[in-house]
């Protein structure tokens, strides 16, 4: 299993993943912090949006205008069905260029499926889609490494850079780190980054 197998795997398991995905909204506290950065209506770019339930659905309830992007067409179809009021785009986040910016950019449990080189290349993509003072939130691993996980019985790849490298990449691309919590016990053990875009020049 390699990083290039991620999208075909999610294409195959989309329905099962959407059915079994934890919908308790344990992410709520972090999502609220991200949304608190700007007043509604907030434009949110959800990278690796999956089926849209529960995260995009919650964002819409909080008066956000959501654009969901996923590289698996089956996930985009489910997203469009689950949250028809949101914009759904079938595209690989790597090299994404929507020619517009957003008040918040979210890559929750998606960005970490990319290999280390592709993760590094995502930071200019984040910056290119960030409005002034935009929030950026993503999940990673707590330390550098590559691990295999499973989704619906299929192996899936995960990678993380060292936290100090994430800090450097954020700074180099115009982001200030607001918070970093490794393996947050109040968020099902997720390692979460929250940053703010401070550099206007793309």
Residue, then its C-alpha position, 0 to 999 in steps of 0.5 A: x500500500x502506497x500513498x497513490x493507493x489512497x484515492x482508489x481505496x476511498x473510491x472503493x470503500x466510500x459508502x461503508x466509510x460514510x456509514x461507519x464514520x464516527x458522527x459524535x462530532x468530537x471535533x466540535x470544539x476545534x471546529x468552533x475555534x476555527x469558525x470563531x476567527x471570522x464572522x458569518x457567513x464564513x467561506x470554508x474550504x474543506x479539503x478531503x471532505x469525504x461524505x460531509x457528515x458530520x463536519x460539513x453538515x455542522x459547518x453549514x449549521x453554523x452558517x458557513x458557506x462550504x466548498x468540499x474538495x475530494x479526490x475520490x469521485x464516490x466521496x464527492x457524490x456522497x458529499x453532494x447528496x449529504x449536504x446539497x447546499x454546499x459546493x462539491x468539487x472532484x479534485x486532488x488537493x495536490x496542486x489545487x488552484x481554485x483562483x479564489x480565497x476562503x476564510x477558513x481552510x480545513x484538512x481534517x484526517x485527509x492531508x496526512x494521507x499524503x507522502x512527506x513531499x506532497x505534504x510540504x508542497x501543500x503549504x503554498x496551496x493553503x496560502x493561495x486559497x487563504x484570505x486575510x486572517x484566514x484560519x487553517x486547521x489540519x490534523x497530522x501525526x505527533x511526530x515524523x514517520x509513516x504508518x499504516x492504518x485501515x479503513x473498512x478493512x483496507x490498508x491506508x497510508x499515513x505520514x507526518x512530518x516533525x512538528x518543527x518542520x510543520x512550524x517552519x513550513x507554516x511560517x514560510x508560507x505566511x501562517x502564524x501557529x495559534x495552537x498545536x495539540x498532539x494527541x488531544x485527549x479531548x478530540x479522540x487522540x487527534x493531533x491538531x494544528x490551528x494557524x492564521x494567515x497573516x501574509x497577504x501576498x500570494 
